């Protein structure tokens, strides 16, 4: 996956989750990120769908629990 795509994912996450994009890494996940709750998870996935013009199914929603997972799921779609 290109660095531009990864940076765009970080920027979307930063906006939706109120994070510093430069601090997002493979370890950033729902388990260790304050504010990344179920409601914000839905907002994040919808924002990513919009940004990348993709449709994600519920199973993919569930898999996207960390930055690393998001890169993997979107990488398979793009």
C-alpha positions in Angstrom: 0.0 0.0 0.0 1.3 3.4 -0.8 2.5 5.9 1.8 -0.1 8.3 0.6 -2.9 5.9 1.3 -1.5 5.1 4.7 -1.2 8.9 5.5 -4.7 9.5 4.3 -6.0 6.7 6.7 -4.1 8.4 9.5 -5.6 11.8 8.7 -9.1 10.4 8.6 -8.5 8.6 11.9 -7.0 11.8 13.4 -10.1 13.9 12.5 -12.7 11.3 13.6 -11.0 10.2 16.8 -9.4 13.6 17.7 -5.8 12.2 17.5 -2.5 13.5 16.3 -1.9 11.8 12.9 1.8 11.6 13.6 1.2 9.5 16.7 -0.9 6.9 14.9 1.0 3.6 14.3 0.4 -0.1 13.9 -0.3 -0.4 17.7 -3.1 2.2 17.7 -6.3 0.3 18.4 -9.7 0.4 20.0 -8.2 -1.2 23.1 -5.7 1.6 23.8 -7.2 4.7 22.2 -9.5 6.8 24.4 -12.6 7.9 22.5 -12.4 5.0 20.0 -15.7 3.6 21.1 -18.4 1.8 19.1 -20.1 5.0 18.0 -16.8 6.6 16.9 -15.9 3.3 15.2 -19.0 3.5 13.0 -18.1 7.2 12.2 -14.6 6.2 11.4 -15.6 3.4 9.0 -18.1 5.6 7.3 -15.5 8.3 6.9 -13.0 5.8 5.4 -15.7 4.5 3.0 -16.4 8.0 1.9 -12.7 9.0 1.6 -11.7 5.9 -0.5 -15.0 5.4 -2.3 -15.4 1.8 -1.1 -18.2 -0.2 0.5 -17.3 -2.3 3.5 -19.5 -5.2 4.8 -20.2 -5.8 8.5 -17.5 -8.5 8.8 -15.0 -5.9 7.6 -16.3 -3.3 10.0 -15.6 -5.8 12.8 -12.1 -6.6 11.6 -11.0 -2.9 11.6 -10.1 -2.6 15.3 -6.7 -1.1 14.8 -4.7 1.1 12.4 -2.9 -2.1 11.2 -6.2 -3.9 10.6 -7.6 -0.9 8.7 -4.6 -0.8 6.4 -5.1 -4.5 5.7 -8.8 -4.3 5.0 -8.5 -1.2 2.8 -5.5 -2.6 1.1 -7.5 -5.6 0.0 -10.2 -3.2 -1.4 -8.1 -0.7 -3.2 
